[in-house]
Amino acid sequence: MRTVLLVEDEDQARGYVRKVLEKLDAGFVVAGEAVNGEEGLRLIGSLQPDLVIADIDMPVMDGVELLKAARRDGFEGRFLMLTCMSDFEYARQALEYGASGYLLKLSMEPEVLRANLARIETELAGRDRLKKLDRVWSTLPAKDPGQGATDHPDINRVIVYLEEHYQEEFSLKRLAELACMEASYLSDLFKKKTGVTLTQYHQRLRVEAAALMLRETAMPVTEIGERVGFSGDSYFIKIFKRWTGATPADYRRKSAT
């Protein structure tokens, strides 16, 4: 089950969201509740929920400030914002800071919430896969590949796509469509959020997969290079050595000792 923190100053609205979550039975359970952003931030630190559903307009600390503060503290969970019609500018700001979406409090339909939860579950599953991948990456004596999952859901969507299609050559146009961004903006934002370029990230995924095969199989180096997407031995060896400091053959030999 995924855990949810509700941050809403209106008792009636908070109770309604809680009841809808219970009735939907979508794999999300309320783990805590707060009545303002300041209290919510403390609970985020102690509970580390998978999802925070927060009102944008609250006393003490509003939802956007809560989101920004949580990100500064390193919180990687998702945010879903509750808003009124007059809060759309704040909702736009929340999306810019990586909120997964927003819901209109006065006309919230259970199925709309269900759709948002399904999308957020996909994002969380991608985050979990990336964390596992990061643990494998940490075994390679290579340059810093970036931080894996980021605080921006659209960038995370691109990362998951690259992870699932690393054997293929990627199209910047396709990735831009996936993220609903201009291609040049996506390239800049990806570098800002991960610390590496799209090409570097793509190469790193291939090298990680190749390293795993070198350690755990007796497959020939040429075949491994082809399986992870490299078109020729020389290019495969060049890129592999760039990231690991060793040729594939040397890496296999060192891993066996």
N, C-alpha and C positions, 0 to 999 in steps of 0.2 A: 504493500500500500504506500502511496505517496502522501506526505504530510503537508498540511495547509495551515498557515497562520492568517487569521482574519484580523484586519486592522481597520476599524470603522467606529466613529464616535456615536452614531445613531443606533440605539439598541434594536429598534425594529428592523432596520436594514441589515444589521449584523445577524440577527436571528433568522431573517428570511434567507440570506445566503447560506447559512448553516443548514437549514432545513432542505434547501434545494440540493446541496451537496450530498446530504444523507439519502435523499430520494433517488438521485441520479445513480448512486452506487457505481461511480465511474473509476473507482480505484484511488480516490482522494479522500482523506479523512482529516477533520479539523483537529489539530494538535494543540492549538492555543488561540487566544483572542486578546486584542488590545484595543483601547479606546482612543489612542492618539499615536502619532508617529514616533514620539520619544519612547513610549512604552513598547511600541512595536519593534523599534531598533534593539532594545534590550532583549526582547524575546527571540528575535532573529539570531542574536549572538548565542543564546543558550539552547534554543531548539534546533537551529539550522534546518528550517523546513524546506521542502522541495519547492513549494509555491507560497507566495505571499499575495493575498487578495486585499488590496488597500484602497480606501477612499482617497480621492485626490484632495478634497477640501476638508481638512481637519484642524482642530486647535493644536497649539504647542508646536507641532511639526507636521506639515502637510505631506501628502503622498509622494509628490515629486522629490521633496527634500529627503524623505525616508529612503526612496530608491537610490538617490545619489549617495547618501551616507552609507547605506548597506554595501553599495559597490565599492566605495572607498575602503570599507572594512574587509573587502575580499569575498563577500557573499556571492555565491554562484547560482543560487536558486532563481526561479522564474518569478516575475511580477505580473499580476493582472490587476488593472486599475478600475475602480468604480468611479463613475463620473455623472454629473448632471449636464444638461444641454449647454449651460453657460461655462462649463469647464473645458471646452474643447481645446483651447490654447494650452492648458496644462496637460491635457491628454497627449497633445502633439509633442510637448517637451518630454513627457514620460517615455514615449516611443523612441525619441532620439537617444535617451539614456538606456535603452535596451529593454523596456517593458514589452511583454509578449502580446499585449493587446489591452483593450478597455471595454467595459460594459456600461450601458446606461442604467442607472439605478432605478429610474422611474418606470422603465419598460423592459426589465430584464426577463427574457424567456428562458425557461430551463434548457431547451434545446440549443439555444445560443451559447449558454454556459457549457453544455456538453461538448459542443464543437470546439470551443476554446480549450477545454480540458484535454480533448483528444490531440489537438495540435501541440499543447504544452507537454503532454506525455511523450510525443515524438521528439521534442527538443530535449527533454530530460534523458530519454533513452540514448540519444546521440551524445549528450554530455557524458553519460556513464561509459559509453564505448570509448570515447576519447580519453577518459581518465585511465582506462585499462591500457590503451595504446601508449599513453605517456609513461606508464610504468615500464612497458617494454622498451621504449625509447631511452629511458634512463640507464639501461644496461649497456648502451652503445657509447663508446668514448668519442662523442662527436660534438659538433657545434650546436649551440642552443637552437632548437627547432621552433621555439615559441612556447606558448603556454597552453596549447590544446584548446579546450573549451573556453570561450570568451564570455563577456557580459552582454554580447549583442546577438540576439536570436537569429538574425538574418545571416550574420557571419558564421554562426554555428551551423546553420543549414548548409552553407557552402562547404564547410569543413567536413560534415557528415557525407555530403555528396562525393567529395574528393576521396574520402576514406573508402567508400563503397565502390568507387570506379577508378582506383589508382592505376589499374593496369592499362587504362585507356588514356589517349591524349585528351586533355581537357580543352574546352572551347570557352574563351573569356565571355563571348556573347551568351552562351548557355548559362554560365554561372551568374552573369548579370541578370538574366531573366529570372533565374531561381531566387535571387536576392531582391528582385524588384528595384534595381539600381542601375544607374549609368555605369558602363564598363570602367571608365577611368576612375569614377568615385569608388567603385568596389575595390579596385586595385589599391587605391590609397588607404581606404578604411581597413582592408584586410591586413596590410602591412602595419598599420597603426595598432590594430587589436592583437595581432599575433607576434609581431616583431620580425616576421619574414615575409617574403613575397609569395604570391600564389605558386610560382614555379618552384621556389625552394621548398615550400610545404609539400607539393606534389612529389618532388624528388625524394624528400625525406620519407614519405609513405612507402615509396617503392623500395628504398634502401632498408627500411625496417622489415618489410615483408621478405626481402632477399636474405637479410641477416638471420631471420627465423628459420628459413629453409636451409641455409648453410649450417646452422647449429643442429638442426633436428633431422635432416635427411642426408642421403648420399647422392642426391641429384647432381648431375654435372653442372658446373658453373654456367655454361652456355645456356642450358635449359632453364636454369633459375632466372637468368637475365631476361629471357624471352617471356617467361611466365609473369614476371612483375611488370613487363611493358617496355623494356629496353630493346631497341631494334638491332643492336650489334654489340659484340663482346667489348670492343675498345671503349665505347661510350659507357657501357655498364660499369666496367672497371674504373674508368675515370670518375664517374659520379659516386660510386661506392667508396672509393678511396678519399674523395673530397669530404665525405661525411664521417667516415669512420677512422681515417688515417691508415687504412690497410687495404690491400687488394682483397677480392673475395676469397682467393685461395689462402692468403695469409690469415685472414679473419677466421676461416674454417679451422685452420691448423691451430691457431691460438685458442679457439673455443674448445678444442678437443683435449687440451692439456689441463 
